[in-house]
């Protein structure tokens, strides 16, 4: 299980760097909410948003359904 998570993280790490050269995890061209506009206009918020979205996708695809309960007795 842990090997699968590490493998997924290593395979998807380059995507994190590619995503940072682009915009946020959503299209800044269609940003309408104040928070979306702030993420698009502040590099540190943009970077944090991309890292969060990337990490979420890695974990989502690395864990099997119900994997959160594994190991809990």
Secondary structure per residue as TSV (DSSP state, phi and psi in degrees):
chain	resnum	aa	ss	phi	psi
A	1	X	-	360.0	-48.6
A	2	X	H	-66.6	-36.8
A	3	X	H	-62.8	-38.4
A	4	X	H	-65.1	-41.5
A	5	X	H	-65.0	-44.0
A	6	X	H	-65.7	-41.8
A	7	X	H	-61.6	-43.9
A	8	X	H	-63.1	-41.6
A	9	X	H	-63.1	-42.8
A	10	X	H	-67.7	-36.8
A	11	X	H	-71.5	-32.3
A	12	X	H	-95.3	-7.4
A	13	X	H	-57.0	-42.6
A	14	X	H	-58.9	-30.9
A	15	X	H	-63.7	-32.7
A	16	X	H	-61.5	-43.0
A	17	X	H	-71.5	-35.7
A	18	X	H	-66.1	-40.7
A	19	X	H	-65.6	-32.5
A	20	X	H	-68.6	-24.6
A	21	X	H	-80.2	-12.8
A	22	X	S	-99.6	-160.9
A	23	X	-	-87.7	-165.5
A	24	X	-	-63.6	-178.0
A	25	X	S	-73.3	2.6
A	26	X	S	-134.4	170.1
A	27	X	-	-77.7	118.4
A	28	X	G	-71.0	-20.4
A	29	X	G	-66.1	-28.6
A	30	X	G	-106.8	11.6
A	31	X	-	-64.0	126.2
A	32	X	-	-120.7	-36.8
A	33	X	S	-73.7	152.7
A	34	X	H	-58.2	-42.1
A	35	X	H	-66.2	-37.8
A	36	X	H	-63.5	-43.0
A	37	X	H	-64.4	-36.7
A	38	X	H	-67.0	-41.6
A	39	X	H	-60.9	-40.6
A	40	X	H	-70.8	-28.7
A	41	X	H	-96.2	-10.3
A	42	X	-	-117.9	117.4
A	43	X	H	-57.9	-41.1
A	44	X	H	-65.9	-38.9
A	45	X	H	-68.3	-39.6
A	46	X	H	-60.3	-47.8
A	47	X	H	-61.1	-43.8
A	48	X	H	-63.5	-39.5
A	49	X	H	-63.9	-43.1
A	50	X	H	-65.4	-43.4
A	51	X	H	-62.5	-42.7
A	52	X	H	-62.6	-47.8
A	53	X	H	-64.0	-40.1
A	54	X	H	-67.2	-45.7
A	55	X	H	-61.5	-42.4
A	56	X	H	-59.6	-44.9
A	57	X	H	-65.3	-38.9
A	58	X	H	-61.6	-49.8
A	59	X	H	-67.2	-41.0
A	60	X	H	-58.3	-40.9
A	61	X	H	-87.4	-14.9
A	62	X	H	-87.8	-29.8
A	63	X	S	-93.2	135.9
A	64	X	-	-73.8	165.5
A	65	X	T	-57.6	132.0
A	66	X	T	77.9	6.6
A	67	X	G	-63.6	-20.9
A	68	X	G	-65.0	-27.0
A	69	X	G	-88.6	-9.0
A	70	X	T	-63.2	135.5
A	71	X	T	88.0	-8.0
A	72	X	-	-96.5	127.2
A	73	X	-	-95.8	360.0
